C-alpha cells in the first residue's frame, strides 16, 4: 500500500476542519490538491474515508483509520524533531499539550512562563478537555503530551506536577463558610451540584469512603456553570482546590473530611517514543519545581 504522510495529513485536516476548503486553508494548499490527496489515499485503502456532505464527517472506515493516521503523523513529527535535535544544541519544535480545566487555570500559566523562558523555540498548542478525552487524544496522536489526573498505571517517565484535594465550595454567607474543615455529611444537608467535567468519579469515591449515597441534585458539565449556580444559592459543590482561582469573591472553599487527594502528572504517550520537546518540557519542570502546587517528583 503506497500511503504518504502528506495524504494522512490531508485526511486528518479534513476531519478536524469538517470540510475540504477549511482543510486547504489550514494546510496552505489549494482545495483541488486536498481533494486529489484524499482521493489517492482512498484508492490506496480501497474505501471512502469521509462523507461528502456538510459538515464533512469520517465514514465508518474513516473512524477506524483516523486514530492510526494521527499516531503516524505524531510519530513522524517526533522523528523529524529527534533528527533535528541530533544536529543542533537547541530544542525546537511544535507540540500539542492537553490539560483538564482545573489544571489549565491553576497550573498552566506558571508552566507556560517557565517553558517560554527556557525553551523559546518550542511552540506549545493547548488543548483543554475532560480526563477521558485527554487520554484518547494522547494515545491517538492528537496531542504529544498531557497533564493526567491519577493515571493508573503511571506512565513510564511521567512527572508528578502537583497534588491537591477535593473541597467543598459554598457561598461566603453559608453557615459552614467559617469552618476550618467539615464532614462530608454536613455538606450534604444542602442540594449537591455535581460537575461531570472530570471530577465526578473522584467525588463518587469520596462518598463511598464515608458510606454516603451519591445523589446530586444537578449534574453539570461546565465547572464555571456549577460555580454560578452555587453563587446563586442553588446548592453546594465539591471541586479540586486548584480551581480556587476560578472562584468569585462571594464563594469560598472548605476542606472536607475525609480528605481525598489527586495527583496531576505530566507525561507523553505510552505507545510510542516521546517528541524531544516533550522530554525537554518535562525535564525543565523537574529542574525548576518552583511555582508548582507541590514539588515535582519523577515517576520513572
C-alpha positions in Angstrom: 0.0 0.0 0.0 1.5 3.3 -1.1 0.5 5.9 1.6 2.3 9.1 2.2 2.4 11.4 5.2 1.0 14.2 3.1 -2.1 12.1 2.4 -2.5 11.3 6.0 -2.1 14.9 7.0 -4.8 15.9 4.5 -7.2 13.3 5.8 -6.7 14.5 9.4 -7.1 18.1 8.4 -10.3 17.4 6.6 -11.7 15.5 9.6 -10.6 18.2 12.1 -11.9 21.1 10.0 -15.0 19.3 8.8 -14.5 20.4 5.2 -12.2 20.5 2.2 -12.0 24.3 1.9 -11.2 24.8 5.6 -8.6 22.0 5.5 -7.0 23.6 2.4 -6.7 26.9 4.3 -5.2 25.2 7.3 -2.7 23.4 5.3 -1.8 26.2 2.9 -2.8 24.1 -0.1 -5.4 24.5 -2.9 -8.7 22.8 -2.4 -8.1 20.7 -5.6 -4.8 19.5 -4.2 -6.6 18.5 -0.9 -9.3 16.6 -2.9 -6.6 14.9 -5.0 -4.6 13.8 -2.0 -7.6 12.4 -0.2 -8.8 10.6 -3.4 -5.3 8.9 -3.7 -5.5 7.8 -0.1 -9.0 6.4 -0.6 -7.8 4.4 -3.6 -4.9 3.0 -1.5 -7.2 1.9 1.3 -10.0 0.8 -1.1 -12.7 2.7 0.6 -14.3 6.2 1.2 -12.8 7.9 4.3 -15.2 10.9 4.6 -18.8 11.6 3.7 -19.2 14.2 1.0 -21.7 16.3 3.0 -21.7 19.5 5.0 -20.2 19.3 7.5 -17.8 16.6 6.3 -17.6 13.6 8.7 -15.5 10.5 8.6 -17.1 7.3 7.3 -17.1 4.2 9.5 -13.8 3.2 7.7 -12.5 6.7 8.3 -13.3 6.5 12.0 -11.3 3.3 12.2 -8.3 4.7 10.4 -8.3 8.3 11.8 -6.5 7.4 15.1 -3.9 5.5 13.2 -3.3 8.5 10.9 -2.9 10.8 13.9 -0.5 8.4 15.6 1.6 8.0 12.4 1.8 11.8 12.0 2.7 12.3 15.6 5.5 9.7 15.3 6.7 11.4 12.1 6.9 14.8 13.9 8.8 13.2 16.8 11.2 11.5 14.3 11.9 14.8 12.5 12.4 16.7 15.8 14.8 14.0 17.1 16.8 14.1 13.8 17.0 17.9 14.1 18.0 17.8 17.7 20.9 15.5 16.8 22.3 18.2 14.6 21.6 21.1 16.9 22.3 22.1 20.5 18.9 23.7 21.0 15.5 22.1 21.4 12.8 23.2 19.0 9.5 22.1 17.5 5.7 22.3 17.8 3.8 20.1 20.2 0.2 19.8 21.4 -0.4 19.6 25.2 -3.8 18.5 26.6 -4.9 19.7 30.1 -8.0 19.4 32.2 -9.8 22.6 33.0 -8.7 23.0 36.6 -5.0 22.3 35.7 -5.4 24.9 32.8 -6.4 27.5 35.4 -4.3 26.5 38.4 -1.0 25.2 36.8 -0.7 26.2 33.2 0.1 29.9 33.4 3.2 29.2 35.5 4.2 26.2 33.4 3.9 28.3 30.1 6.0 31.1 31.6 8.7 28.6 32.6 8.7 26.9 29.2 8.7 30.1 27.2 11.6 31.5 29.2 13.9 28.5 28.9 12.7 26.9 25.7 11.8 29.8 23.4 11.9 27.7 20.3 9.3 25.2 21.4 5.8 26.1 20.3 3.1 24.6 22.5 -0.5 24.5 21.5 -3.0 23.9 24.3 -6.0 21.5 24.1 -8.4 21.6 27.0 -10.6 18.6 27.6 -12.1 16.1 30.0 -9.9 13.3 31.6 -11.2 10.5 29.3 -10.9 12.8 26.2 -7.3 13.7 27.1 -6.1 10.1 27.4 -7.6 9.3 24.0 -6.0 12.4 22.4 -2.6 11.4 23.8 -2.6 7.8 22.6 -4.2 8.6 19.2 -1.5 11.3 18.4 -3.9 14.3 18.5 -1.6 15.7 21.2 2.0 14.9 22.1 1.8 15.4 25.8 -0.8 15.7 28.5 -1.5 16.5 32.2 -3.3 13.5 33.5 -5.2 13.1 36.8 -4.3 9.9 38.8 -3.3 7.8 35.8 -3.4 4.1 36.6 -0.9 2.6 35.8 1.5 5.5 36.0 3.2 6.1 32.6 6.9 5.4 32.5 8.8 8.8 32.6 5.8 10.7 33.9 6.5 13.7 36.2 4.3 14.5 39.3 3.5 18.1 38.9 1.1 18.8 41.8 -1.2 17.4 44.4 -4.5 19.0 45.5 -7.6 17.8 47.3 -11.3 17.9 46.8 -13.0 20.6 48.9 -16.5 22.0 49.4 -17.4 25.2 47.6 -20.1 27.3 49.3 -21.3 30.9 49.3 -19.5 33.2 51.7 -22.7 33.6 53.7 -23.3 29.9 54.1 -23.5 28.7 57.8 -20.4 26.4 57.2 -18.3 29.0 55.4 -16.2 29.9 58.5 -15.3 26.3 59.4 -11.7 25.1 59.1 -12.9 21.8 57.8 -16.2 19.9 57.7 -17.5 16.4 57.4 -19.0 15.4 54.0 -22.2 14.5 55.7 -22.6 18.1 57.0 -22.2 19.5 53.4 -24.9 17.2 52.1 -27.6 18.9 54.1 -27.8 21.2 51.1 -28.5 20.2 47.5 -25.4 18.8 45.9 -24.4 20.2 42.5 -22.0 17.9 40.6 -19.7 18.6 37.7 -19.2 15.9 35.1 -16.0 17.6 33.7 -13.5 15.2 35.1 -14.3 15.2 38.8 -17.4 13.0 39.2 -15.5 9.7 39.6 -13.5 11.1 42.4 -16.5 12.7 44.1 -18.3 9.3 43.9 -15.3 7.7 45.6 -15.4 10.3 48.3 -19.0 9.4 49.1 -18.1 5.7 49.1 -15.3 6.3 51.6 -17.9 7.6 54.1 -20.7 5.2 53.2 -22.9 8.0 51.9 -25.1 7.7 48.9 -24.2 9.9 45.9 -27.3 11.8 45.0 -26.6 15.0 43.2 -29.5 17.4 42.6 -27.9 18.5 39.3 -25.1 17.2 37.1 -23.4 20.0 35.1 -20.7 19.6 32.5 -19.0 23.0 32.9 -17.4 23.9 36.2 -18.0 27.6 35.6 -21.7 26.9 35.4 -21.7 25.0 38.6 -19.9 27.8 40.4 -22.5 30.3 39.1 -25.3 28.0 40.5 -23.6 27.9 43.9 -23.2 31.6 43.8 -27.0 31.9 43.1 -27.7 29.9 46.2 -29.0 26.8 44.4 -26.7 24.3 46.3 -23.2 23.4 47.2 -20.4 21.7 45.2 -17.2 19.6 45.6 -14.3 20.7 43.4 -10.5 20.4 43.3 -8.7 23.0 45.3 -6.7 24.0 42.2 -10.0 25.5 41.0 -9.7 28.3 43.7 -8.6 30.8 41.0 -12.0 30.4 39.4 -13.9 31.5 42.4 -15.6 34.9 42.7 -15.3 36.9 45.9 -18.7 35.5 47.1 -17.6 31.9 47.1 -15.2 30.0 49.4 -13.6 26.6 49.7 -13.7 24.5 52.8 -11.5 21.4 53.4 -13.5 18.1 53.6 -13.2 15.2 56.0 -12.2 12.6 54.9 -9.5 14.2 52.7 -9.3 12.9 49.1 -6.3 14.0 47.1 -5.5 13.7 43.4 -2.2 13.8 41.6 -1.6 15.7 38.4 1.2 14.3 36.2 2.9 15.5 33.0 3.5 12.7 30.5 4.0 11.8 26.9 2.3 8.8 25.1 2.8 5.2 26.3 2.7 3.6 22.9 5.4 5.4 21.0 8.6 7.4 21.7 8.1 10.9 23.1 8.7 14.0 21.0 12.0 15.5 22.1 10.3 18.8 23.0 8.0 16.8 25.4 11.1 15.3 27.1 12.5 18.9 27.3 9.5 20.5 29.0 9.3 17.5 31.4 12.9 17.8 32.4 12.6 21.5 32.8 9.7 21.1 35.2 11.7 18.6 37.2 14.7 21.0 37.4 12.6 24.1 38.2 9.7 23.0 40.5 9.2 26.5 42.0 5.6 27.7 41.4 4.1 24.2 41.4 1.5 23.3 44.0 3.9 20.6 45.3 7.4 19.6 44.4 7.7 17.9 41.1 8.5 14.2 41.5 9.9 11.7 39.0 7.7 8.7 38.5 10.2 6.7 36.4 
